[in-house]
Amino acid sequence: MQLRPARHEDAQEIARIWHEGWGDGHRGNVPDALAAVRTPESFGERAEQRIADTVVAIVGGAVAGFVMVAEDEVEQVYVAREHRGGEVATALLAEAERLVAANGHGRAWLAVVAGNVRARRFYERNGWVDEGPFDHHAPSETGPIVVPAHRYVKLQQGSPGTTARPSS
């Protein structure tokens, strides 16, 4: 497996993985208004727009997953179905944490819909802490759509100005 910055030629595969993974984790767990606007075309447009914020995992010469980071937020972490349960997600999450620290932030955060139990367990296994429910404002062409979610956080070791929390 190799991690590298996404390229424009990766956008179609990023969109396919994103659309498929989003459906698996969100369908039935988000408001109908959000599900209605998350079409395959919308993922294609968003993947193109976010190439500069995206790192991909390459396995066997193909995109196996990706992560998008903006400042201190890990916005998207998705892995192709055939690579779930392996090392791809863990490597992408570690890269996202590294990017947040490189951006100068001592703490990373991400939003997870309450019903996405698989993702929530994954983040918890990787040291992320559930700070509880909040209203996430998911972007759409007609404005933000409120989505009940949980805010997960993690201190970023090695970022400028951070100190480790004492262990209990």
Secondary structure, DSSP 8 states (H G I E B T S, - for coil): -EEEE--GGGHHHHHHHHHHHHHHHHTTTS-HHHHHH--HHHHHHHHHHTGGGEEEEEETTEEEEEEEEETTEEEEEEE-GGGTTSHHHHHHHHHHHHHHHHTT-SEEEEEEETT-HHHHHHHHHTT-EEEEEEEEEE--TTS-EEEEEEEEEEE-TTSTT-------
